Amino acid sequence: MGNDQGRQCVRQQEDGRGRMRCQRVVFGPHLALAATLAMLCSHAATRDQAPSHEAAAGTGVGAGLCVILGGDGAQAVALCNGGRMLVHALSLDEAACEAVRRHIAEAGLYGLVSAALWRGARLPYADNLVNLLVADCAALGQAAPAEAEILRVLVPGRGAAWLKRKGKWDTLRKPMPESLDGWEQYWYDATGNPISRDEAVRPSTGLQWITGSQEIADDNGYRLSGGRLVYKRRKSGVRRDDPTVQLVCRDAFNGLPCWTRETVRTGHFNTPVMGKLTPLVFTGNRVYTVLGAEGQPLVAIDADTGETLRTYDQAGTTFTRGSPRSEPLRKAKFFSDNYGKGNLVFHDGLLIHTVGNELFVVDAATGARKWHFRGDDYLLIQKPTVNPDDAELYAVGCNREAQRSWGGGRNPGQLAAAVLAFDLRSGARKWTAAIDDRHITHAVYGERTLVVYSAQDNGPREEEWIFGAIDTQSGRFLWRHPWTREKQLWQMQRREAVIRGGKLYLMSHGLSVFDLKSGEAIRHFVGGNTRCETSKATANYLLMAFSQFIDYKAEPPRAIRVALSRGSCGSGFFPAYGMVHYLPNMCNCDNWVRFHVTASSEPVREPLPDAQRLVRGSAYSDRATRDAKPGTAAQWPMFLHGPQRGAWTPSALPARLTQAWTSVVQPPPRPDGPLAADWLDTNDYIGPVSAPVVADGLAVVAVREQHRIEARDAVTGTKRWSFTAGGRVVTPPTLYGGLCIFGCRDGWVYALQASTGQLAWRFLAAPYERHIVAFSQVESSWPLLGSVLIHDGLAIAVAGYHPMANGGIHVWALEPQTGAVKWHTTLSRTPQWADISQPRARIDQPHPTARGVGGFEANFVVNNLAYGDGAYIRFSGAALSAASGELFVPPAPKGKPKGLGGLYDMEAAPMRLLINSDKYPQFRRHYSTEGYFGPYASGSQMFAVFPEAKEAIPCVGCAFAGTDAVVLQGNKGEGVLRRYDTRKLDSRDAARSDDTPAWSRVIDGDFRAQQKGQKLYHYSSLIVAGDTVVVGGRIKGRAHQPDPAPGMRDVAEGVIRTFELRTGAPRQNVELDAAPVVSGLAAAGGRLYVACEDGSLRCFAADEVP
């Protein structure tokens, strides 16, 4: 609007979607600045009081992420709010930061509250991340951020700043912009047309937050409203057949938990309601769902508290397979579990609920039933779809189960007898359209047209399929496409439909566009395999599976693929609030960022120059690194011993061990609040302390949640020193040349003087400081996930997640003593728009970090544990020259076994590990790798690679030296130890045969010979020390008894078992009251060191008893 027309100020009013609607007031041009600020915020003046006492009350923000600028430790601790607020305190100098950290640690709250250094002015956070910001702007002086910068980082709609300006404290709020929208129902709204009004969603550039478990999430997906999201997940119970279903609410902008509700299974068929299209709606401040199973009604839940507000006794009640209500369906040979769970949509204050062959319309505010329909001519009434233009409701009546009712496991549907039309307000019948027992998975309304079709993705059965459009005025088909065996192009992409502007967009393996009223084809584009996820749309883009964005307004049309993550099979992703929200996935087609992931389109900035990266500490010295070789006989200076991560030392252990000392370094987090509970509820967590490293008389561990490195005397266990970093430290440090070097999730590499714990230097490995929330703590967008590697005298640090996330993965080679840069490589892949005007087009461009899979250039590089492999530095899918950092690109395979590609066409040591193998893509996972993907990941996750035999053996752990290797297998079954001489391997049988090993031993013995009550263990740690093989395990039950196993995050009993290397004969069993953490063993100086789940570090030495 021009100045002659004035400026518009916004008065905030919240609508039913939790968005700020605007009442416009016009000001003259002389008030332009004031009006602009008013559009962004509102100020509520209060008394001049301390922020530590009044910030939450003054702003109404009591949970989420709180940032304090320049405050003291007391203020930070006061804002923690019983573990509901994650507090990040920023200090402008080292002394102030250390003082804040000491105060937090003394309060026992470190992790929930933490402190970091800040350079002032620009805030080191992603856009839209912070719920509450507290700052005395006058005290900060020139370091105080501008108001626009504060507003940049605040969460829209629910974020606020508590600021002292001009002598008083007041509140600055950030409204929800009109350009943002949520996603309240499975198909966005009750029309079934999956297109939102969000104008800010764009192709993703990086991560906003990441959290949760690498689980098979409920394919019912996310619901997003009011800046929050809810979803259901199945959590294992005490017994395997007793799953708990949780309803989880998180902040949509930072992923921090708000609340969780649980429903426990109460009978064999009484599975709590989950599954695609089962009842779950989140609109305004209410969540509508079914919490239980058999006979349970709909409930309304307060989105602020998680408490039940209303029970809808006049709506339907669920039933499950095997119950009496399911008997008619069983006789009709319905076999799926979804028929008794029902569908639910919400429109204009009405809950529309179908269960079995009944349809209920209920007033959401009062619970009163408006009308009810029982379809006696049908066994099922499903897929309620609203026509808001004419206040009509459509539903599908079914009498037969489809032969493939899930459409490849992703789209529930039945053989439809008819589509029924009702007056939405009265329930009066309007028309019936016969379908003749054709398979229907979708009913989509738009522009007085109802499109019905089947989303069978591998080709439908001839008698089951329909694709047509019904005129909703008459109930007659406008057009109906027949099924043919020739498979026209559009038949390959019959998954999700979007109606917009008189056109029907049909998506899956590409895009087909039809005229909505005539059914005539306008355009076809066939891409790669994208059948798995549910496609959706926003105001500007079609979003197809595998993160493909199609600009459907462009001419010619164009597409781009951002493969940094993808969602679960069936539901996939949800575009909302200018971001894309991904459910956890187990997909093998790409190497993704996993877990619950939200990606934003925030622009990637230019990196800092190298001259601004190094900070020297009080213990800095520029003297040459003294001669120290990792992996010497008496030491264990690096995670898994040496540069190859071989977990093998020539330093012998005594034949019998006894505990010399134990010291509790850090007890496990207590899940008293939602944040601490969230820390434990992820595969990324393996225990409160890391595996130890041992050298120069020290045993050193990382203390994960408290951001610490702690050193103990290796002989006595006495604490020598402790150092607190700027974020989580999840993998062990490296001891080298009198230094303790480690990478941190704040994006920095730290080097401490090993004898004192004082800082020698720290180096910013991230391109610049941009923090996100990961697993309910603050961390860099480029965390250091694996232990720092020392290779050929250089410290190798790897920062970042993925080549397409926030500008890529940064690999640094640093001089250990000084932190000077020797080389730097960025593994970055920037996607490009592709013209898709032709029927067949390729979206991806070739790239060194990708290779062709399913019609795409699939990423195979993610950050992981780095290890030395001769002349190369390797980590998941990448090999870099140790001398220059240049990325090795494997040549095309030449007669090698299928799938090996060029993995072995490079100089290599006789033996190495291959982690996140592209040889076995079904096991590619993205986890922090201290424990090789966590103790509860599915299947074996690591591979021992024998280049001479051109083979890889899946395993839980591997210890090797030269051509000698011991492999621990059986991640989900019994533990098995096998020793191999790699020179004698039969390449045809290495991964399959029990005849190849020099010896093989089932650790707990043959299950047929086990004594009743014998303890059985899950083994996850392996090392070789001299002539001794050592394994560590966690109890998983007792033989021939149904006793429940301890929970995944409980401290469980454990065991250490030793074997003779030459023969595999057992030597000793040592039972522990706390199990070793995954890969938590180290041996040095004739002693065995064990990090345990209770946060203790234990030392075992020679048994002196005669």
N, C-alpha and C positions, 0 to 999 in steps of 0.2 A: 504493500500500500504506500503510495507516495506521501511526502510530508504534507501536502496540501489537504490530504484526507485525514491526517492525524495518525496516532498510534493506538494500538489496541492493548488493553490490559486484561488479564484473565482473573476472574474470581472463581475459585475452585469449587466444583460440585461433583460428588462421586456418583456415577451411574451404576446400574446393576452389574456391570462387568468389572467393577473396581477401577475404572479409568476416570480420569478427571475430565468432566465435561466443562465447557467454558461458557460463562455469561459475559458477553463482551461489553466493555465500557470504553468510549472513545475519548482520547485526550488530544490536546493540540500538540503541534510539533515541538514546542518549547519544553514539553515534558517527555520527550522521546526516551531519554536515558532512564528516567524513573519508571516509565511504563514498561520498558524492556526488562528491567530488573523485576518489576512486579509480575510480569508474565512468567518468570522463572521461579519466583519464591514469594513467600509471605513471612512477615516478621511479627513475632508476638513478644512484646517487651515484658520482662519480668524483673523481679528484684535483683540486686547485685549480690549473688550468692555463689559459693564455690561450685564448680562443675561436678566434682566428685559426688556431691550430695543431690544436686538438682538437675543434672543433665537428663537422666531418664524421665524424671517427672516433668521437666520443662518441655521435652520434645515428645513424650509418649512412646519413646523407643526403648524397649527393655530387653530385646533379644536381637541376635544377628552379629554383624561385624562392627565393632567400635574402634575408631582410631583416635588417639590422643596425641596432639602435637605439643611437644615441649613440657608435658606434665610430669609429675613425680610418681614414684611407685605407689604411694598411698592412693592417689586418684585412680590409677590403673586398676588396682586391686578392688577398689570400691565399686567399680563399674562392672565387675564380672557377673554379678546378679545370679549367684548360685550355679554357675556353669552354663547359663543360657546365653551369655554374651561373650564372644571371642574378642579379646581386647588386644590391640596392637599399638604400643606406645612408641612414638618416634622422638628421638633425641638428637640435638644438633652437635653434640660433642661426645667424645669417648667417655669422659669422666661421668657425665650425667647419665649416659646409657648404662654404664656399669652400676651406678647407684640404683637405678630403676630395676635392673635385673636382680640385684641382691635383695631388694625389698620384695620382689615377686617370689623369689625362691624361698625366702624366709617365711612367706605366707603359705607356701606349699601349693602354689597355683601356677607354676611355670608350665607353659603350654596353653592353658586356658588364657593366660595373660603372658605376653612376651614383649620384648623391646628390641629396637633396631636403630641404627644410625640413619640420619636423614640429612640430605644436602640443602634442604630448604626450598621454598617457592613451589616447584612442581611436585605434586604428590605421587609417590611411586606405586600407584594402583591402576588397575584396569578401569575403564569407564563403567559407571553404574554398579559399583561393587560394595560401597560402604553404607551401612544402615545408619550409623551415628558417628559424627565427627565432632570432637571437642577441642577447642583451641582458644587460648588467650591471645588474640591477634596483636594487642598492644605489646605484650611481653615478648612476642616473637619478632617484633620490629620488621626489618626488611625481609626476614625469612618467612613471614606470614604469606600464605598463598592468597591469590586473588579470589574474589567471590566466584568468578566464573570457573576457576580451577576447583574450588570446593564443590560447586554444583556438578562439575564433570564426574566426580567420583561417587557422588551420592546415588543411592538406589532410587529410581523414579517412584513416585507415589507414596512410598513408605519411609524414605530416607530423610534425615534432618541433620542439621549442624547446630551445635550449642556454642555460640561464639561470644567472646567478650570484646566489644567494640565501643569506643567512646565512653568507656567507664562502666558499662553495664552488660549483662549477659542477655542475649536474645536468641530466638530460634530462626533458623533459615531452613525453609522446606523446599523440596524439589517435587513438583507435580508430575503426574504421569502424562507424557506428551500424547497428543491426539494421534500421532503417527504409529504408536505402539498398540498392540492388541494381544489378547490372551488366546487360549484354545480350551474352551470350557467343556466340550463334549467330544466323544470319539471322532465324529465327523465334523467337528467344529461347532455345529449347532444342530437343531432338530430337523433341518432339511436334508441331511445326509450329503450335502455338497461341501467337500472339504477345502473351502477357500476362506481365508481370514482377511480382515481389513488391514492387517499390519503392512505399513509402507516402509518400515525400516529394515526388514530382513533383507540381507544381501549375501552374496557368496562369502563364506566364512574365511577369515584370515588367521584365526588362532583361538586359544582356549580362554574361557571365562571362568569356569570352575569344573572340578572333577571330584567325584566322591563315590562312596558305596562299595559294594562287593561286585566281583566279576561273576554275577549270578545269571541264571536264565530268568530274566525279569518277566513279570506278567505282561502278556502281549496285549492287554487292554490299554497299555500306554499311560501317558501323562495327561493330566488335566491342569490347566493353568488359568488362574484368575487372581486379580488383585495383587499381582506381583509375586504370587506363590505358585507352587506346583504340588500336586498330590499324585500318588501312584500306589499300587499294591505290589507286594513281593511275597514270595514264599520263602520262609526261613525254616531250616531244619529244626525239628523238635529234639527232645531228649532221645526219643527213639525215631528210627527212620520213617516209620509209618505214622508219626504224629507231627505233621508239619504245622507250623504256625503261619498264618497269613497276617501280614502287617499292612496297615494303611499308613503311609508315610507322607508327611507334609514338610516341604523345604522352601526356602527362599529361592525364587526363580532366578535371581540375579547373582547370587553367590553360593547357592547350594547348601547353606547351613541349615541344620535341622530345626524345625519348629516344634513338632510333636509326632508321636507314633501311637497308633492304636493296634491292638493285637486280638486275633480270634484263634482259638485253639480248636483243632479237630476233636470231635467228641464221639465218633463212631467210624466204622470201616468205610461206609459210603458217605459219611458226613464231612466231605471236604469243603472248607470255607470257600465262598464264591470268588473265583478268579476266572480269567479267560477273556478272549476278545469279545467286545460288545456287551459284556456283562455290566450290571448297573454301577455306574460311576459318573457323576456329574458334579462339576465345581463351578458355581456361578455366584457372583457377588461375594458374600462372606459365608456361604453355606456349601457343604459337601453332602451330596445325596448318594447313598450307597447301601449295600447289604453287608453287614459285618460278619454275620454267622453263615450257617449253611441250611440244613433241613428246617423248613418252617419259619425261617427268619424273615422279618419284614424289612421294608425300606426304613432308613433313618436319615435325619438331617443332623449334620455335625457342624459345630462352630469352628470355622477355619482359624480363629485366633487361638483357641484353647484345645481343640480336639475333643471336646465334650459333646455328648449327644444332646441335642436340643429338642428333637421331636421324633416320635415313632409313628409311622404311617400304617395303622392297623387296617385302614380301608383300602390300601393298595394290595398288591399280590404278595404271596409268600413263596420262597424258593423251595425247590425239592431237588433231590439228587438221584442219580442212577442207583437202582436197587431198592428205592423206597416204594411204598404202595402207589403213590401218585404217578410213578413212572411206568407202571405195569402196562397200560394201553400202548405206550410208546415202545416198550420192549417187544410186545406182541407184533407190532408193526415193523419190527426190525430196525428201530432207531438205535444207533450204537454210540453216538457221541455223548459227552458229558454236559454239553451246554444247554440242552433243551429245557432243563428245570431251573436254570439260573436267570433267565429272562433278559429282556432289553429295557433300557430306560433312556428317555430323552426329556428335555425340559424346554418349555416354550411359554413365554408370557405368563409366568406364575403358575403354570400347570406342570405336574409330573405325569408323564405318560409311560405306563409300565405294562409290559407284557410278560406273562409267565404261563407256560403250558399253552392251553387254548383260550386264555382269558386276556382281556385288555382292560386296564384300569386308567382312568383319568382323575387325578386328585389335585386339590388345591394345595400348593406347596406351603402356603402361609398358615393355613388352618388345619390341614390334614383331612378336610371333608372330601368325600368322594363326589365328583361331578357326574360321572356316568360310568357304566361298566358294560362290557360286551363279552359274552361267552359264545365262542364259535363251535357249536355242537357238530357242525359239518366238517370241522378241522381238528386235527390232533395238536397242531401248533399254530400260534399267532405270533409272528415275528416282524422285525424290522419296521417299527413305527417311524413314519416319516411325515413331517408337517409341511403343509402348504400355507405359509403365512399370508400370501396374497388374498386367498379366499377363505381362510380359517378352516381348512380341511385337514383331515388326518388320514393317512394311508397305512395299511398293514398288509402283510403277506400271510395267507393261509396255506398250511402244508399238511399233507397226509402221508408222505413217503420220505424216507431218508435217501439222500443221494449216495451213489456208489463211491463218490469221492467228496464227502461233505466239507472237507477242509481246504480244497483247492491247493494241494501241495502242502498242507499243514498250516496254511496262513489265512484262509478266508472261510469262516463257518457259513454254511448254507444248506438248504434242503430243496427237495423237489416241490415247487410251488403249484398249488391247485388254482389259486386266484389272488388278485390284488383287490383288497376291499377299501372302499372310500367312505369316510364318515364326516359328518359335521363336527368340527372340533369342540364346539361349545355344548352341543346337545347330545351328540352321539348318534344322531339320525343317520341311517344308511343312505348313501347317495348313488353309488354304482358299484358294480363288480366286474372286473376284467379277468376273463379266464386265461390261465397260463398253461394248462394242460400238462401238469407235472414236469415242468422244465426247471432246471437247476438255477436258483437265484442266490447270489451272495450279496448283491448291492441293490439298493433302491435310492435314487438320487433325484431330488426335486430342484427345479429352477425354471423360471419363466413359463409357468403354467404347463410344464412338461415333467412327467415322471419317467426317468430312465431306469430300466430294470435289466440286469445282466448277470452273467456268471463270471467269476474271476478265476476260473481254472487256469493255472499258469503253465501246465505241461500239455495242453491240448485236451479238450473236454471229450467226454463220451457222447456219442451222437444223440442219444435219447435224453441227455441231461441239460442241454444248453439253450440259453436264450440271450439275445441282445436286441433290445427294442426300446421305443419311446411311446408313452401313453399320453394322449391329450387329456389333461385333468378336467377340462370342462365337460367332456362327453364320456370319458372312460374308454375310449377306443384307441387302438394302436395307430400312431401316425406312421410308423415304419417298424420293420422287424427284419433283421438280417439273418439269413439261414446259416447254419453251420455247414462247412464243406471240408472235405478231406485234403483239399489242395493247400489249405492254410494261407490265406491272403495275408499281406503284411500286417494289417490291423489286428488279425487274430493272434498275433504273437505278443501283443501288449494289452491284453484285456484284463487289467487289474483294477485300477482306480479311475473314476470319471470325475471331471470338473466341468460345471456348466457356467459359462460366462459369455455375455455379449452375443447371444444367439448361436454360440458354438459349443460343441461337446468335445472336450479334450480327454482322450483315452490313453492311459500311461501304463507302462511296465518296461518291456525291453526296448522302449523307444517312445514315440509319441505319434498318435493318430488323431487327426482333427476332422470332425464331421459338422455338417450343418445340423443344428439341433432339431429343426422342424421336418426336414426332408430325409435326414440320414445319409445324404450324399457325402462321400469322402472329399475332403479339401486338401489334405496333406498327410504324408506318412514319413516317419523317420524311424529307422531301426538302429538301435545302439547295441551295447553289450548286454551281458546278463545282469538285469536289475530287477528280477522278479521278487526278491525276498522281502523288501520293505514296503510299507504303505505310502504311496505317493500322496502329496498334498499340494496346496497352492496358497499364495498370498496375493496381495494387491498387485505385485509386480512380477512374480516368478511362479512357474511351475517347479516344484521340488520333487524330483524323482528319486528312487532308491539309489543307494551308493553315492549320495551327496551330489547329485546332478542338478544344477540350476538351469532352467530354460527361460530365457527372456522371451516370453510369448507376445510381447508388444513390438519386438524388433522386426525389421524387414530388411534382408532375409532373417528368418529366425536363427538364434544362436544359443549355444549351450556351453557350460563349463562344469567341470567336476572337481570338487574339493574333497579329496579322499583322506582327510585327517581322522575322521571317525565315521561310524555308521551306527544305526540303531539295531534293535533286535529284529529277528525274523518275525514277520507278521505285523508289527506296529511301527517299528523303526524310530522315526524322529518326529519332532513337533516344533514347527516354526512359531515363535511367539516372542514378544517384547524385543524385537529386533535381533533375535538370536535363534539358533537352532539347537534344540535339546534332544540328546541321543540317549536311548536306553542302552543298557549293557548288551554286548553282542558276542557271539562265539564264532563269528564268520571266519572262514579259512581263505577267502578270496583276496584279502589284503592284509597288511600288517598295520592295524589301526591303533589309535589311542582308545583304550577300553574303559570299562566302568560306566557310571552315569556321567556323561560329558555334556557340557554346554559350550558351544562355539559362538564367538562374536565376529563381527566384521570391522572391529576397530583397526584403523590403519597401522601398519608396522612402521615405526620411526627409524631414522638413521641411527646406526650404532655409535656409541661413544668412541672417540679415538683411543688407541692403545695407551697413549701417554696418560690418560685419566683413569686407568683401570687399577693400577697398583697402589696399594696403601701400605706403607712400611710401619711395623710395630716397634715396640721398645727392644725386642730381642733380635732385630734385623742385623744381619752381617753380610757383607758382600764378599767374604772370603770364599774361595773355591770349596765346593762340596768335598768333604773328606771321602776317601775310598771306602765305600760300603756297598756290598753286593746283597741285594734281596735274596732270601732263600738260602743263606748260609746254614751250615749244619746245626748250629746251636740256636737258631732263631726262627721265628715265624712272623716276619715283619709286615706281611701283606695279607689281605683277605685271600684265603685258599693258598697261602704260603708264598707264591712267587709270581712272576709276570705271566706265566701261562695259566695261572690259577689251577695248578696241578694237584693241590691238597696232598702233597707227598714230600716228606722230609727224610733225609738219611739219619737224622737225630733219633736214636733209639729210645724207646720207653722200657721201663722195667717190666719183667714178666708179670708181676702182680702190683696193682695200684691200690693205694688207700688215700682217702681225702686228707690233704695237708691243711687246707684252710677253705673257708667259704666267706664271702662278703657280699652283703646285699647292696648293690649299687643304686637301684631305683625300683621300688615296688611297681607292679602293673597299675595302669590307670584304673580308678574305681568308676564304673559307669553310673555315677549318681545323677549326672546331668546329661542333657541330650548331646552335648559336644563330645564329652569323654566317651560316651557310649558309641558315638559315631567313629571315633578313632579305632575302636576294637572291631567294628563291624565291617571289615574290609580284608581282602586277600593281601593287601599291602602291609598289613600288620602281622609280624611274626613273634613279637615279644617286646618287652620294655627296653632291652639292651641288645646290642649287636653281637656278633661273633667277636672274639678277642683277637688282637694281634700282640705278639710278644717279641721284644728285642731290648737290648741294653738294660736289662734288669727291670723292665716295665711290662705290665700286662694292661692293654688299653682297649676300651670299648666305647662305642657311641651309645648315648642315651637318647633314644628316638624322640619321644614326645616333648622332652625337656630341653632339647637343642644343645645337649652337652657332649663333650668328650671328657672321659674320666680315666685317669691313670692310677693303677695300683702297683704296689711293689710286687714283683713277680714271685718272690720267695715267701713273703709274709702276708700279702694281701692288704697291707696298710695303704690307705689312700695317700697318694703323692700330690696330685693336683687335679683341678677340674677347670674346664673352659667352656663358656657359654657362647654359642654362635648366634647368627641372626635368623635361624630357621631350623627345621628338622634336620637331623643327621641320621640317615637310615642305614648306612652301610659303614663297615669298619674303616678307621683311618689307616694310613700307611706310614710305617716308621722307616726313615731313610736319612742317613748322613746327619744324625743328631736332631732331626726334625720329625715332627708328627704332622703329616699332611693329610687333609681330608676335604671332600667336597660337601657342600651344604645345599639344601633345597632353597636357600635364599639367592642362589645364583652365583655364590662366591666360592673360591678355593682358599682355604686357610692353611698356613704353615706356622706351627708352634715350635718353640724350643722344647725338645722332648724332655729335657731334665727338669724344666720349671713350669711348662705349660703357658709361658708368656708368648704373645703374638710376635712372630718374626715378620710376616707379611700376609696380606690377603689380596686376592686378585679377582676382579669382576669378570667371570666367564660368560655371563649373560650379556647380550648386546647393550642393554640398558636396564634400568630398574623398573620393572613393571610387575606388580604382585597380583596374583589371583588367589582364590581359595581352593585348596586341594586337601581332600580328606579331613575337612573341618579344621584346617590351620592355614595361615597365610604363608605362601611360598612364591618364588619367582615363576614367571612363565617359562623360564629356562632352568629348571632345577638340575642339580647334579645328582643323578639317580644311583650311580655305581661308584664303588671305591676308586680313588685316584690310583692310576697305574704308574709304576716306575718301570720304564723300558729303555734300555740303552742309556741310562743316566738322565732321562727326561721324565718329568711328571706329566702324564697325559690325563686331561680332564675333559669330560664330555657333558655339555649343558644343553638342555632342551628335550622335547618329546619326540618330534616328528618332522620330516622335511617340509610339510605343508603347514605346520603350526607356528605362528608368530615369527615367520622368517627362517625357520629351520633349526637344525642341530649344529651347535658350535663345538668344534674339537680344537683344544689348545695343547701345545707342547711347551712346557715351561721349564726353565732352569730351576731345579729344586731349591737351591740355596738363596737365590735372589728374586725369583718370580718373574724373571725376564722372559719375554716371548721368543721362542725359537721358530715356531710356525703356527699357523691358524688356518683351519679349514671350515667352511660352512657348507653343510649338506642341506641345500634349500631347493625346493621345487615349487615354482610359481605357476599355477594353472593358467591356461590361456583360453579365451573364448573361441569356439569353433562354429563354423557355418554348418547348419543342419538342414539346409534347404533341399538337399538331395535325399532320396529314400534310404540310402545307406551312407553313413558318415562315421568317422572315428573322432571321438571327442578328445581323447588324451593325446599328448605328444610324447614321443620316446624320451626317457630320462635315465641317467645313470643309477638312480635310486629305485627304479621300477623295472618291471618286466611284464610282458603281455600275458594276461590271464582273463579269460572270459570276455574278450572284446575290449578290455581296458589295459592301461599300463598300471598294473597293481604295485603299490608301494611295498617294499620288503625291508625297509630300514626304519628302526625305531631306536631310541636311546636305551642302552642296556649296560650290563657289566662289560667293561673293556678288558681285553687281555692281549698279551703279546704273542704273536705267532711268527717267529722268525723275523723277517724283514717287514712285517706288517703289524699294524694295530687293528684289532677286530672287535666289533660288537654287532649285535643283531643285524645281519644282512649287509654289513659294510666292512671293507678291508681298506685301510689307508696305509700308505707308505710311512714307515716309522721315521724315515729320514726327511721327508718333505711334506707329509700330510696329504699327498695326492690320492684321490679315490681310485682304487683298482676296479676296473670294469671287466667282469669275466667275459671271455670270448664265447661264441656260440658253441654248444656241446658238439664234440666229435667222437661219436661212438661210445660215449659214457652211458652209464645206466640212466634210464629216464628219470628226470627230476633233479639230477645232480648238477646239470648245467655246467658252468665253469668253476665250480667251487674248488676243484682240485688242480686247475690249470694255473697254478701259481706256486711260487716257492713256499714251502711250509716245513715246519718241524715234523718229526716223525709222528707226533701225537698231538691232538688239540681238542678243545671243546668246541661244539657248535651250538650256540644258544639261540633260541627262537629260530630254529632251522628252517630254511626254505626247501630243504630236502624233504621235510615232513610238515607241510603247511598246516595240517590239521592240528598241530601243536603250537602254532604261533600264537603267542599271547603277549600282552604288554603289562608286565609287572615290574616292580623294583626287584632287583635280582640278588639281594643278599642271600635269600633262600631259594634261588632259582624259581621264582614265581609263586612263592608262598606254599605253606604246607598243605593247603586244601584245594589247590588248583586241580583241574580235571586231567587225569592221565599223567604219564611221564612227560616232563617238560624240558629235559636237557638231553643232549645227544653227545656221546663220545664218538669222535670221528677218527677213523684209521685211514689216512690217505693211501698207504700202501695197498690196502685191501679195497679201497674205493667204497667204504661202507660206513654206516653210522649206527650206533646202538642206542636206542632210547633208554634213559635211565633217570633215577632220582639224583644220583651223585656219582662222580667219577674221580678217582685218584690215579695219577699216572706219573711216570718218570721214564724218559726214553721210550723204549718199546714195551714197557711193562705197565699194565693197567689193571685196576680193580674197579668193578662197576657195581653199584647198588641199584637194584631194580625192584619193581613191584610197588609203585606208589599207592595203588588202590587195593592191592591184594597183600599177600604175604611178602615180607622182605626177602630178597634173594641177593647173595653176594656171588660174584663171579670174577675170576682172575683170567686175564688174557695175555698171551704173548702176541703182540700185533704182527710179528713176522710170520706167525703160523696161522693167521686168520684165513678162513675160506670166505672169499668175498661174496659168494652166493648165499651163505648161510649165517653170516655174522650177526644179523639182526634177528634170526629166528631159531637157530639151532642151539641146543644145550650141549652138543658134543664138542663144540669149538673151544670152550674155556679150558684152562689148565685145571681148574677145579670150580665147582659150583656148590653153594650151600644155602638151603632154606633156613633163615636165621632162627625162626621160632620152631623149626622142625615140621615134619609132615603133619598136616592137620588131622590125619586119621590116627596118628599116634599121640596126639596131644591129650594131656590129662585134663579132666573136667576142672574148671576154675583156673587153669594155667593162664597167666597174663600174656596177652598178645599186644604187639606194638606196631605202630606206624613209624617206619624208619626214615629219617630225613637228613642225617648227617653222616659223613664218611671222610676219614683221613687215613693215610698210611704213614707210620713213623717207624723208621728202621725196619725191623722184621715183624711189626705188629699192625694189624688192620683194626681200626676202631670205628664202630658205628654207634650212633645215638638215636633213640626212639622215644615215642610218646605213646602211652597206653591207649588202646582203642577198644578194649573189651577183654573178656575172659572166655576161654575155649568152652564151647558147648553150654554156654549160659547166656540168657537174654539180658544180662545187666546192661543198662545204658552206658554208652561211652561218654566221657566228659565233653562238655561243649567246646566248640572250636576256640573260644577265647578264654576259657577257664584255664587255671593253672592245673595241669594234669601230672600224674606220676610219670616217671620216665625211667630209662635204663641206658647204661653204657655197656657195650659188649665188645670184647676184644678177641681176635683170632690170629692164628699163626699165618704169616704171609705165605710161607712156602707151601703149606698143605691145606690151609683153610680150617684147621682144627680149632675148636673153641678153646679159649684160655680163661676168660673171667667174665662174670656178669656183675655189674654194680647197679643196684636199684637206687633210684633217686626219688625224693619227694616232689621234685619239680623237673619236668622234662627239659632236655636241651632245646634251645631254639634251633630253627632250621639252619644247617651248615654252621652250627655253633661251636665247633671243636677246633682246637689248635694244640700243637705239641712243640715244645722248645726246652732245651736244657734238661732232658730226661723227665719232664713233667707234662701232664695233660691238663689243658685249661678248657673249661666248659662254661658257656653262658647259658643260663636257664630261664624258663618262662616266668619264674617268680622274681626276676630282676637281679638274681645273684650271679656272681662270678665264682667258680669253684676251681680249685687246683688239686690235682691228684699226683702223688709222687710214689716213690718206692715203698712197698709194704715192709716195714722194719720188723714185723712180728716174725720170729723164727719159724 
